[in-house]
Amino acid sequence: MSDRPDDPDLPLAPFPTAAPMNPFPPLEGEPAEPYLEDPVADPPSDWIETADAHDLPTAPEPELVSNPLVALGRFAFPPGEPPDEEGVAARDRRWTSRVIVIATVFLLIFNAVSIQNWSRQQAPGWVTTTVHRLADVWAEQIAQLGADQPRQFVRDGYETARDADWPGEPASRGSPGSD
């Protein structure tokens, strides 16, 4: 039973049966050994009065190696010892550093206007003037790439919602029609 007509019809799974005799005959001069003895039948009742259902296994143990390449990889590159406290701390610092760098890059690309706004708020001086000029150039370059469009879309949505006339709201909020 398959979707492809060229495949032969094979039974899905035959029921297991015990072979009546040993498929390998004994060699000359050796006594024949019984191949399969009569399988032990289940007792009439397999209920054990003292058994607790929580003590019984619920599922078979998973296969440790299901793929030969995984076994070869474990043989060629055995897993190391678990890290100690210093190793765990170093791993956490690396992860935190990567997250900070990625967040900074995203903010530099998609929120370049914030650098301009920050530099405008600082006291005038050589450093702030340099940062302001660099921020202006950076924001222009990012605008040419179109990376400022998501920020502008969110900003326009916020301003539209802020300026909308909401039902039940007093008109003395300072809107243009309230004078």
N, C-alpha and C positions, 0 to 999 in steps of 0.2 A: 504494500500500500504506500505509494509515493506519488508525488506530483509529476515525476518525470516518467514518460512511457518506456524509456529504454531500460530502466532499472528492473532487475528480476524481482519476482514476488518472493520475498523471504518471510518466514514466520517472524513475528515480533519477538517472542521470547519463548523457547520451548520449556516445558516443565522439567525440572531436574529429575532424573531417574538414576537409580543405582545400576551400575554395570553388573551383569550377572557373573562375569568371570574376568580374570586378569587378562588384559590385552597383551601382556608380555609373557609368553610361555617360559617355563624354567629352562635353564641350560642343561646340557647333558649331565646326568649324575646328581643333580641338585633336587632336593625334595620341593614339591610345589607348596607355596605358602598361600594361605587364604588371602585373597585380594581385599574383599570387603566382607566383613562379618555382618551378621544381621544387625542393623542399626538399633540402638536402644530406644525402645518406644517410650513415649511420655508416660509418666505415672497417670493413673486414672484421674487424679486431681493434683494440679500443680499449685494449688493454693497453700501458702504457708501462713499459719495462724499468727506467728510472731513477726512476720515481715512488715516493715513500714514502707509505704510507697515513696517516701522522701529519701530513703536510703538507696533506691534503685537508680541506675543510670537512665537518663531520659533520652539521650541520643548517642550514637556511636562517636568515638573520637575522630576528629577530622584527619584526613590523610595528610601526613607531614610534607611529603613531596609528591605532587601530582604531575609535575613536568620535569623531564630529564634535564632541561636546560637550567631549571632552578636548582636542581641537585648539583649540577656541575658548577654553577655559580657559587653555591655555598661551599663546595669543596675548594674551588680556586680562590675565593675571597670569603673566608669565614668571618662571621660577624665578630666585631671586637667586644671587649668587655664593656659593660655599662659605664657611663661616665660618672666620675665622683662629683662632689659638690662644686669644686672649682670648674670642672668641665661643663656642668649644667649651667653655672653662672656665666661662663664665657659664651655658651651657646645662646643664652637668653640675651646677653648684651649684643651679640651679632645680629640676632633677630630684631631687637629694638632699633639698632642702628640702621638696618635696612629699611624698616618701616618709616623711620624719620626721614631718611634720604628720599624714599619714594614719595612720601607726602609732600616734602619740600619741592621736588621736581614738579609734581602735579600742580601745586599752588603757584609756582613760578610760571608755568605754562598757561593755566586756565584762570588765574586770578592776578594777572600782571598789574592791573590797575591799583591794587592794594599797595603795591610798592610806591607808586606815584602819590597816593593819598597819604601814606605814612611820611614820605619825604617832605611833603608840603606842610605837615604839622610840626616838623622839627625846627629848632632855632637855626637861623641862617649861619652858614659857615662853609668851610672848604669841603668837608666830608659830605654834608647834607646836600650841597649844590651838586657835587659829583654824583651822588646817589640819585638825585632828582633827574639829572640829565641822562644818566644811564637808564633809569626807569622809563623815561619818555621814549628813548630809542627802543628799548625792549618791548614796551607796550605797542609801539608802531609795528615792529616786526611780527609780533604775535597776532596783531589785528590783520596783517596781510595774509597770514596763514589761516585765519578764521577761527583760531582757538579761543577768541574772546566771545564768540557767539553764544555758547551755553551760559556764560555769566550774564551776558546782556539779555538773554531770553528770561532768565530767572529774575533779573532786576526789573524788566518790563512787566512781568507778571505781578511782582510785588507792588509796583507803583500803580498798576491798574486796579488791583484789589484794594489798595490803600485809598485811592481816589474815588472808588465806587460809592454810589449812594445806597446804603443798606436800609431796608425797611425798618421803621420804628426808631431810626436814629435821629437825634435832634439836628436841625439844620444849622445850628449856631457853632459849628465845629471850625469855622474859618474857611469853608469852601467858597469858591468864586461867586456862587449865586446867593450867599447868605447876607451880603451887604445891603 
